[in-house]
Amino acid sequence: MTANLSRLVILYGVGGLSDVGRHAVQATLERTDVESITVLTQHPKLLEEANWECGCVKPHVFSEPDRKRFHVVTVKSWDDDDLTSHFAGASGVVSCLGNRQPFIHDWVANEGNQAVIRGMKANNITRVVVMTSMGIEEDWPPLEFHFGGKILAGMFLTVCRRAFRDLTMMEREYRKSNLNFLLVRPGGLGEDVVPTGKWYLQKEKHKDTFNVSVAKLDVARFMVEECLHPTIHAAAVVIGSEPTSSPGV
Protein backbone atom coordinates (compact mmCIF):
# COMPACT_ATOMS: atom_id res chain seq x y z
CA MET A 1 0.00 0.00 0.00
CA THR A 2 1.28 3.49 -0.78
CA ALA A 3 0.99 6.64 1.27
CA ASN A 4 -1.36 8.09 -1.35
CA LEU A 5 -4.17 5.69 -0.52
CA SER A 6 -7.13 6.91 1.49
CA ARG A 7 -8.62 5.84 4.80
CA LEU A 8 -12.34 6.14 5.46
CA VAL A 9 -14.47 6.13 8.56
CA ILE A 10 -17.85 4.50 7.94
CA LEU A 11 -20.78 4.46 10.37
CA TYR A 12 -23.98 2.43 10.27
CA GLY A 13 -26.93 1.70 12.56
CA VAL A 14 -30.15 -0.26 12.07
CA GLY A 15 -32.94 0.00 9.51
CA GLY A 16 -33.01 0.44 5.75
CA LEU A 17 -31.14 3.75 5.67
CA SER A 18 -28.43 2.36 7.91
CA ASP A 19 -28.13 -0.74 5.72
CA VAL A 20 -26.51 1.57 3.18
CA GLY A 21 -23.67 2.00 5.69
CA ARG A 22 -22.96 -1.71 5.70
CA HIS A 23 -23.00 -1.61 1.92
CA ALA A 24 -20.60 1.34 2.03
CA VAL A 25 -18.06 -0.99 3.64
CA GLN A 26 -18.60 -3.41 0.75
CA ALA A 27 -18.44 -0.61 -1.82
CA THR A 28 -15.16 0.64 -0.38
CA LEU A 29 -13.64 -2.84 -0.45
CA GLU A 30 -14.39 -2.93 -4.19
CA ARG A 31 -11.95 -0.09 -4.69
CA THR A 32 -8.18 -0.02 -4.93
CA ASP A 33 -7.73 3.60 -3.82
CA VAL A 34 -8.60 2.98 -0.14
CA GLU A 35 -6.07 1.40 2.18
CA SER A 36 -8.19 0.92 5.29
CA ILE A 37 -11.62 1.45 6.83
CA THR A 38 -12.65 2.13 10.40
CA VAL A 39 -16.25 1.09 11.04
CA LEU A 40 -18.07 2.67 13.98
CA THR A 41 -21.33 1.04 15.00
CA GLN A 42 -23.46 0.02 17.95
CA HIS A 43 -24.41 -3.14 16.06
CA PRO A 44 -21.19 -4.91 14.97
CA LYS A 45 -22.85 -8.32 14.53
CA LEU A 46 -24.94 -6.99 11.63
CA LEU A 47 -21.78 -6.75 9.54
CA GLU A 48 -21.23 -10.49 9.95
CA GLU A 49 -24.63 -11.47 8.57
CA ALA A 50 -24.68 -12.82 5.02
CA ASN A 51 -28.15 -11.37 4.27
CA TRP A 52 -28.22 -7.58 4.38
CA GLU A 53 -31.89 -7.34 3.30
CA CYS A 54 -30.96 -6.25 -0.18
CA GLY A 55 -31.09 -7.33 -3.80
CA CYS A 56 -27.38 -8.04 -4.04
CA VAL A 57 -26.72 -11.15 -6.10
CA LYS A 58 -24.15 -12.70 -3.73
CA PRO A 59 -24.23 -13.07 0.07
CA HIS A 60 -22.08 -10.59 1.93
CA VAL A 61 -19.10 -12.64 3.06
CA PHE A 62 -15.70 -11.03 3.61
CA SER A 63 -12.50 -12.69 2.48
CA GLU A 64 -9.41 -12.69 4.68
CA PRO A 65 -7.72 -9.97 2.57
CA ASP A 66 -10.87 -7.86 2.93
CA ARG A 67 -10.91 -8.32 6.69
CA LYS A 68 -7.38 -6.98 6.91
CA ARG A 69 -8.56 -3.73 5.36
CA PHE A 70 -11.22 -2.82 7.94
CA HIS A 71 -11.43 -2.50 11.70
CA VAL A 72 -14.72 -2.49 13.60
CA VAL A 73 -15.17 -0.34 16.70
CA THR A 74 -18.16 -1.19 18.89
CA VAL A 75 -19.75 2.04 20.09
CA LYS A 76 -21.22 1.91 23.59
CA SER A 77 -22.31 5.53 23.68
CA TRP A 78 -22.13 8.34 21.13
CA ASP A 79 -21.15 10.63 24.02
CA ASP A 80 -17.91 8.71 24.54
CA ASP A 81 -15.01 11.15 24.23
CA ASP A 82 -12.73 8.32 23.07
CA LEU A 83 -14.59 8.12 19.75
CA THR A 84 -12.70 11.16 18.54
CA SER A 85 -9.46 9.20 18.30
CA HIS A 86 -10.92 6.82 15.70
CA PHE A 87 -11.21 9.65 13.17
CA ALA A 88 -7.49 10.46 13.26
CA GLY A 89 -5.85 10.30 9.84
CA ALA A 90 -9.08 9.72 7.92
CA SER A 91 -9.54 11.13 4.42
CA GLY A 92 -13.32 11.37 4.84
CA VAL A 93 -16.42 10.00 6.54
CA VAL A 94 -19.48 8.14 5.28
CA SER A 95 -22.19 8.30 7.94
CA CYS A 96 -25.36 6.16 7.76
CA LEU A 97 -27.00 6.31 11.20
CA GLY A 98 -30.51 7.31 10.17
CA ASN A 99 -33.68 5.23 10.39
CA ARG A 100 -37.14 5.97 8.98
CA GLN A 101 -38.83 2.63 9.67
CA PRO A 102 -41.81 2.95 12.02
CA PHE A 103 -41.22 -0.08 14.22
CA ILE A 104 -37.46 0.11 14.69
CA HIS A 105 -37.12 2.39 17.67
CA ASP A 106 -33.52 3.40 17.09
CA TRP A 107 -33.16 7.10 16.40
CA VAL A 108 -29.51 8.06 16.77
CA ALA A 109 -28.87 10.06 13.59
CA ASN A 110 -28.65 13.40 15.38
CA GLU A 111 -26.80 12.13 18.44
CA GLY A 112 -24.39 9.98 16.45
CA ASN A 113 -23.63 12.61 13.85
CA GLN A 114 -22.90 15.18 16.51
CA ALA A 115 -20.15 12.76 17.58
CA VAL A 116 -19.04 12.60 13.94
CA ILE A 117 -18.83 16.38 13.73
CA ARG A 118 -16.79 16.54 16.95
CA GLY A 119 -14.44 13.82 15.71
CA MET A 120 -13.95 15.45 12.33
CA LYS A 121 -13.25 18.89 13.74
CA ALA A 122 -10.81 17.51 16.31
CA ASN A 123 -8.85 15.79 13.53
CA ASN A 124 -9.15 18.45 10.79
CA ILE A 125 -11.25 16.25 8.51
CA THR A 126 -13.57 18.21 6.24
CA ARG A 127 -15.40 15.82 3.90
CA VAL A 128 -18.45 13.88 5.09
CA VAL A 129 -21.24 12.22 3.10
CA VAL A 130 -24.34 11.60 5.20
CA MET A 131 -27.39 9.38 4.80
CA THR A 132 -30.65 11.18 5.47
CA SER A 133 -34.08 10.90 3.80
CA MET A 134 -36.25 12.42 1.11
CA GLY A 135 -38.81 14.75 2.63
CA ILE A 136 -36.47 16.42 5.11
CA GLU A 137 -36.24 20.21 5.29
CA GLU A 138 -36.58 21.89 1.85
CA ASP A 139 -37.39 18.55 0.19
CA TRP A 140 -40.90 18.55 1.72
CA PRO A 141 -43.17 17.07 0.48
CA PRO A 142 -41.25 13.89 -0.34
CA LEU A 143 -41.48 12.44 -3.86
CA GLU A 144 -43.98 15.06 -4.98
CA PHE A 145 -44.58 13.20 -8.27
CA HIS A 146 -45.22 9.73 -6.81
CA PHE A 147 -47.94 8.20 -4.61
CA GLY A 148 -45.23 6.77 -2.35
CA GLY A 149 -44.38 10.29 -1.26
CA LYS A 150 -47.83 10.78 0.21
CA ILE A 151 -47.41 7.57 2.18
CA LEU A 152 -44.04 8.66 3.57
CA ALA A 153 -45.35 12.14 4.37
CA GLY A 154 -48.21 10.58 6.33
CA MET A 155 -45.78 8.37 8.22
CA PHE A 156 -43.49 11.29 9.04
CA LEU A 157 -46.46 13.15 10.50
CA THR A 158 -47.66 10.17 12.57
CA VAL A 159 -45.85 6.90 13.35
CA CYS A 160 -42.43 8.19 12.19
CA ARG A 161 -42.51 11.60 13.86
CA ARG A 162 -39.45 10.83 15.99
CA ALA A 163 -37.49 9.61 12.99
CA PHE A 164 -38.47 12.75 11.06
CA ARG A 165 -37.34 14.99 13.90
CA ASP A 166 -34.11 13.04 14.36
CA LEU A 167 -33.13 13.38 10.71
CA THR A 168 -34.20 17.04 10.59
CA MET A 169 -32.08 17.97 13.61
CA MET A 170 -29.14 16.05 12.15
CA GLU A 171 -29.29 17.96 8.85
CA ARG A 172 -29.40 21.27 10.73
CA GLU A 173 -26.29 20.34 12.71
CA TYR A 174 -24.34 19.77 9.50
CA ARG A 175 -25.54 23.00 7.94
CA LYS A 176 -24.05 24.99 10.80
CA SER A 177 -20.90 22.86 11.12
CA ASN A 178 -18.77 24.52 8.40
CA LEU A 179 -17.81 21.04 7.18
CA ASN A 180 -17.81 20.04 3.51
CA PHE A 181 -20.94 17.90 3.78
CA LEU A 182 -23.19 16.15 1.30
CA LEU A 183 -26.63 15.02 2.49
CA VAL A 184 -27.95 12.02 0.54
CA ARG A 185 -31.73 11.50 0.43
CA PRO A 186 -32.62 8.14 -1.14
CA GLY A 187 -35.94 7.12 -2.62
CA GLY A 188 -37.17 3.60 -1.92
CA LEU A 189 -34.39 1.27 -0.80
CA GLY A 190 -36.13 -1.88 -1.94
CA GLU A 191 -34.88 -5.21 -0.61
CA ASP A 192 -35.37 -6.78 -4.04
CA VAL A 193 -33.67 -4.04 -6.12
CA VAL A 194 -30.62 -5.50 -7.86
CA PRO A 195 -27.54 -3.23 -7.99
CA THR A 196 -26.61 -1.96 -11.44
CA GLY A 197 -23.67 0.31 -10.65
CA LYS A 198 -25.77 3.30 -11.69
CA TRP A 199 -27.88 5.94 -9.94
CA TYR A 200 -29.80 9.12 -10.72
CA LEU A 201 -29.87 12.45 -8.92
CA GLN A 202 -33.00 14.59 -9.08
CA LYS A 203 -32.13 17.80 -10.89
CA GLU A 204 -35.02 20.02 -9.83
CA LYS A 205 -37.83 19.39 -7.40
CA HIS A 206 -41.39 19.53 -8.82
CA LYS A 207 -39.99 19.30 -12.37
CA ASP A 208 -37.66 16.32 -12.50
CA THR A 209 -38.95 12.74 -12.04
CA PHE A 210 -37.07 9.47 -11.70
CA ASN A 211 -37.48 5.85 -10.71
CA VAL A 212 -37.76 5.95 -6.93
CA SER A 213 -36.47 2.41 -6.34
CA VAL A 214 -32.71 2.20 -5.95
CA ALA A 215 -30.37 -0.51 -4.68
CA LYS A 216 -28.69 -0.04 -1.31
CA LEU A 217 -25.32 -0.94 -2.80
CA ASP A 218 -25.66 1.63 -5.58
CA VAL A 219 -26.44 4.41 -3.08
CA ALA A 220 -23.43 3.25 -1.06
CA ARG A 221 -21.22 3.36 -4.14
CA PHE A 222 -22.34 6.91 -4.85
CA MET A 223 -21.64 7.97 -1.27
CA VAL A 224 -18.17 6.46 -1.21
CA GLU A 225 -17.29 7.99 -4.59
CA GLU A 226 -18.46 11.43 -3.44
CA CYS A 227 -16.54 11.09 -0.20
CA LEU A 228 -13.29 10.31 -1.99
CA HIS A 229 -13.78 12.54 -5.03
CA PRO A 230 -16.22 15.33 -4.10
CA THR A 231 -18.23 17.03 -6.82
CA ILE A 232 -21.17 18.32 -4.73
CA HIS A 233 -20.46 20.54 -1.77
CA ALA A 234 -22.51 21.78 1.22
CA ALA A 235 -25.71 20.51 -0.35
CA ALA A 236 -28.38 17.80 -0.34
CA VAL A 237 -29.36 15.47 -3.18
CA VAL A 238 -32.30 13.12 -3.77
CA ILE A 239 -31.13 9.87 -5.31
CA GLY A 240 -33.00 7.14 -7.17
CA SER A 241 -32.43 5.20 -10.36
CA GLU A 242 -32.73 6.11 -14.02
CA PRO A 243 -36.15 7.37 -15.17
CA THR A 244 -38.27 4.82 -17.02
CA SER A 245 -41.09 5.27 -19.55
CA SER A 246 -43.35 5.57 -16.51
CA PRO A 247 -41.45 7.93 -14.22
CA GLY A 248 -41.50 7.12 -10.55
CA VAL A 249 -42.92 3.62 -10.91
Rosetta blueprint (number, residue, H / E / L):
1 M L
2 T L
3 A L
4 N L
5 L L
6 S E
7 R E
8 L E
9 V E
10 I E
11 L E
12 Y E
13 G L
14 V L
15 G L
16 G H
17 L H
18 S H
19 D H
20 V H
21 G H
22 R H
23 H H
24 A H
25 V H
26 Q H
27 A H
28 T H
29 L H
30 E L
31 R L
32 T L
33 D L
34 V E
35 E E
36 S E
37 I E
38 T E
39 V E
40 L E
41 T E
42 Q L
43 H L
44 P H
45 K H
46 L H
47 L H
48 E H
49 E L
50 A L
51 N L
52 W L
53 E L
54 C L
55 G L
56 C L
57 V L
58 K L
59 P L
60 H L
61 V L
62 F L
63 S L
64 E H
65 P H
66 D H
67 R H
68 K L
69 R L
70 F E
71 H E
72 V E
73 V E
74 T E
75 V L
76 K L
77 S L
78 W L
79 D L
80 D L
81 D H
82 D H
83 L H
84 T H
85 S H
86 H H
87 F H
88 A L
89 G L
90 A L
91 S L
92 G E
93 V E
94 V E
95 S E
96 C E
97 L L
98 G L
99 N L
100 R L
101 Q L
102 P L
103 F L
104 I L
105 H L
106 D L
107 W L
108 V L
109 A H
110 N H
111 E H
112 G H
113 N H
114 Q H
115 A H
116 V H
117 I H
118 R H
119 G H
120 M H
121 K H
122 A H
123 N L
124 N L
125 I L
126 T L
127 R E
128 V E
129 V E
130 V E
131 M E
132 T L
133 S L
134 M L
135 G L
136 I L
137 E H
138 E H
139 D H
140 W L
141 P L
142 P L
143 L L
144 E L
145 F L
146 H L
147 F H
148 G H
149 G H
150 K H
151 I H
152 L H
153 A H
154 G H
155 M H
156 F H
157 L H
158 T L
159 V L
160 C L
161 R H
162 R H
163 A H
164 F H
165 R H
166 D H
167 L H
168 T H
169 M H
170 M H
171 E H
172 R H
173 E H
174 Y H
175 R H
176 K L
177 S L
178 N L
179 L L
180 N E
181 F E
182 L E
183 L E
184 V E
185 R E
186 P E
187 G L
188 G E
189 L L
190 G L
191 E L
192 D L
193 V L
194 V L
195 P L
196 T L
197 G L
198 K L
199 W L
200 Y E
201 L E
202 Q L
203 K L
204 E L
205 K L
206 H L
207 K L
208 D L
209 T L
210 F L
211 N E
212 V L
213 S E
214 V L
215 A L
216 K H
217 L H
218 D H
219 V H
220 A H
221 R H
222 F H
223 M H
224 V H
225 E H
226 E H
227 C H
228 L H
229 H L
230 P L
231 T L
232 I L
233 H L
234 A L
235 A E
236 A E
237 V E
238 V E
239 I E
240 G E
241 S E
242 E L
243 P L
244 T L
245 S L
246 S L
247 P L
248 G L
249 V L
